[in-house]
Amino acid sequence: MADGQGVAARDTGFGPAFEHGLDAVLVVDPASGRILDANPAACRLLGYDRALLRRIPITDLHRGQEAELLVFTEAALTKGSWRTRRIAARHAAGAALNLEYGGTLLPGPEPLLLFTLVDLDAHRCREIDAEAELYLSDGLGAWKRVETVFQNIERESQLILQAAGEGVYGVNAEGKTTFVNAAAERILGWPAAEMLGRDMHAMVHHHHPDGSPYPERACPIYAAFREGKVQRVSDEVFWRRDGRPVWVEYTSTPIRVGAVVVGAVIVFRDVTERREADERLRAALAEVDRLRERLELENAYLQEEIRISRNHRGIIGRSAAIQQILQQVELVAPTGATVLVSGESGTGKELIARAIHEAGGRSGRPLIRVNCAAIPRELFESEFFGHARGAFTGALRDRVGRFELADGGTLFLDEVGEIPLELQGKLLRVLQEGQFERVGEARTRTVDVRIVAATNRDLRAEVEAGRFRQDLYFRLNVFPIESPPLRERPEDIPLLAAHFLRDAGRKLNVAEAALSEGDVRRLTAYRWPGNVRELQNVIERAAILARNGRVRIDLPGMASPAPPAPADAAAPEVETEHERRERERANIRRALERSGGKVSGSGGAAELLGLRPTTLASRMKALGIAARR
């Protein structure tokens, strides 16, 4: 146009019809391609501000379709009016619009075009609403038209439905199936002909995953058209024709004709494989959590073992009894056989168990220690086998038992003779079969554990007295090892005392001290009812009391001074170490002469002296005595 006043004059000719019309209308200058005006309906349809539309060319709304737009414009100019559905437009937000364009040539000195934009989707909805109004007004006859609507919907959407990967089916307000796509047939195993017209819930949705009945009134699919709300479910099953369940997630969307809900469309997806993958992932994560918990417990346990264990885990001694134990450890360690270590308290039974573990093929896994005497009767199963969360009051989380903790390693059952008789059968089962169940859990677990048991009781006598199961005793006593008391291997006392003294100096941060010959004689002469444990405590106390590098040995019976001897009594002579050894040598020789040179067995020298054969053999070697018949 020549100027802005001329355009304004032309615009005012449209009047209220242009401003208030229901259809979207654009006024376009074909010469410049500018949009001269747009009515409010066009602004709503396209999503643009009216002022913005007045500033942009018509081609900005149809990027990439300039050729189609040119053909349409020329046809409208030539013929006076033209319609097309070949031009696509997009909403300002980016959504595609399905439109029909109508072009009309306006009279005037300069040609202008009036573009009318009809939203085909909205037009189609209006047609459906019109059909619904006829149904409401015409009564029974309208049902057939509603069926026609469904048939038209099905016919128009058939290609899309059949190409979809998800299962799709429709139901009417009575729950009867109205259409089924190919994916639904494939997933459910039912041909469409057998599903159409039937109650879909009764066919494929009749039971919950656990097999319990699924009432129709609780079905979310039917709730969609009964309540008029979209229902989304992600964790249910549909049942195939062959009776197998299919895990699905689905959406049930109500279909409305006007204000009336006449049915629903259900779109569902088979998520069985995904669910199985999720289950495997959850199982893997649970296993990772179990292993992490086990490693944390192992770490905590080993830290505790480091804190409370003896500072030296080796077996110290050169006596014949110790040498025999070391030979037995060397023999049994590689085999994996069950070992029963017997001996008085404090003789180092745990050191023997640790030496067996470290010399065997399981040294890379932990040695787990269980003090059977310290476990309350009611917690025996939980301590040994673990428990599931909620198994009893206070079981706030799953707990790994000692057997599971020792899997692949060694389990040291200290004081095994203290296990109550009624609980010994539970221990026997896992020793024989390697299987157990946690308390409160039905799952059977399998472990590979080597057993080293220790006791200060005579288990054979306990069996005869009925306090220990005979079958459990035989299962434990595969390879017995006897740990001798300290009084039967006196030649080891100086070595042990020197080691404990060095160890105490480091641990207690006290000045280094040494043992005198007199200290050694007093230590060797003492009977040591508490064995090695008592010796260690005595040496630690002596290290604390040490002054100027000399220790003070404080043994029971030495604290009180001896009563003064009468003035006229002759003081007893002090026996030197050489004299003591000569006296002991003579005593052993007399016993050998009386037994005819026999060391062990009935009537042997060991029996006459009240010593173990290994102890006598050790002393004979130290004193240089050879057994001769």
Stockholm file with secondary structure:
# STOCKHOLM 1.0

chainA/1-629         MADGQGVAARDTGFGPAFEHGLDAVLVVDPASGRILDANPAACRLLGYDRALLRRIPITDLHRGQEAELLVFTEAALTKGSWRTRRIAARHAAGAALNLEYGGTLLPGPEPLLLFTLVDLDAHRCREIDAEAELYLSDGLGAWKRVETVFQNIERESQLILQAAGEGVYGVNAEGKTTFVNAAAERILGWPAAEMLGRDMHAMVHHHHPDGSPYPERACPIYAAFREGKVQRVSDEVFWRRDGRPVWVEYTSTPIRVGAVVVGAVIVFRDVTERREADERLRAALAEVDRLRERLELENAYLQEEIRISRNHRGIIGRSAAIQQILQQVELVAPTGATVLVSGESGTGKELIARAIHEAGGRSGRPLIRVNCAAIPRELFESEFFGHARGAFTGALRDRVGRFELADGGTLFLDEVGEIPLELQGKLLRVLQEGQFERVGEARTRTVDVRIVAATNRDLRAEVEAGRFRQDLYFRLNVFPIESPPLRERPEDIPLLAAHFLRDAGRKLNVAEAALSEGDVRRLTAYRWPGNVRELQNVIERAAILARNGRVRIDLPGMASPAPPAPADAAAPEVETEHERRERERANIRRALERSGGKVSGSGGAAELLGLRPTTLASRMKALGIAARR
#=GR chainA/1-629 SS CCCHHHHHHHHTTSHHHHHHCSSEEEEECTTTCBEEEECHHHHHHHTCCHHHHTTSBGGGGSTTCHHHHHHHHHHHHHHSEEEESCCCEECTTSCEECEEEEEEEECSSSCEEEEEEEEHHHHHHHHHHHHHHHHHHHTHHHHHHHHHHHHHHHHHHHHHHHHCSSEEEEEETTSBEEEECHHHHHHHCCCHHHHTTSBHHHHHCSBCTTSCBCCGGGCHHHHHHHHCCCEEEEEEEEECTTSCEEEEEEEEEEEEETTEEEEEEEEEEECHHHHHHHHHHHHHHHHHHHHHHHHHHHHHHHHHHHHHSCSCCSCCCCSHHHHHHHHHHHHHGGGTCCEEEECCTTSCHHHHHHHHHHHSTTTTSCEEEEEGGGSCGGGHHHHHHEECTTSSTTCCSCEECHHHHTTTSEEEEETGGGSCHHHHHHHHHHHHHSEEECBTCCCEEECCCEEEEEESSCHHHHHHTTSSCHHHHHHHTTEEEECCCGGGCGGGHHHHHHHHHHHHHHHHTCCCCBCCHHHHHHHHHSCCTTHHHHHHHHHHHHHHHCBTTBCCCCCTTCSSCCCCCCTTSCCCCCCCHHHHHHHHHHHHHHHHHHTTTCCSSTTCHHHHHTCCHHHHHHHHHHHTCCCCC
#=GC SS_cons         CCCHHHHHHHHTTSHHHHHHCSSEEEEECTTTCBEEEECHHHHHHHTCCHHHHTTSBGGGGSTTCHHHHHHHHHHHHHHSEEEESCCCEECTTSCEECEEEEEEEECSSSCEEEEEEEEHHHHHHHHHHHHHHHHHHHTHHHHHHHHHHHHHHHHHHHHHHHHCSSEEEEEETTSBEEEECHHHHHHHCCCHHHHTTSBHHHHHCSBCTTSCBCCGGGCHHHHHHHHCCCEEEEEEEEECTTSCEEEEEEEEEEEEETTEEEEEEEEEEECHHHHHHHHHHHHHHHHHHHHHHHHHHHHHHHHHHHHHSCSCCSCCCCSHHHHHHHHHHHHHGGGTCCEEEECCTTSCHHHHHHHHHHHSTTTTSCEEEEEGGGSCGGGHHHHHHEECTTSSTTCCSCEECHHHHTTTSEEEEETGGGSCHHHHHHHHHHHHHSEEECBTCCCEEECCCEEEEEESSCHHHHHHTTSSCHHHHHHHTTEEEECCCGGGCGGGHHHHHHHHHHHHHHHHTCCCCBCCHHHHHHHHHSCCTTHHHHHHHHHHHHHHHCBTTBCCCCCTTCSSCCCCCCTTSCCCCCCCHHHHHHHHHHHHHHHHHHTTTCCSSTTCHHHHHTCCHHHHHHHHHHHTCCCCC
//
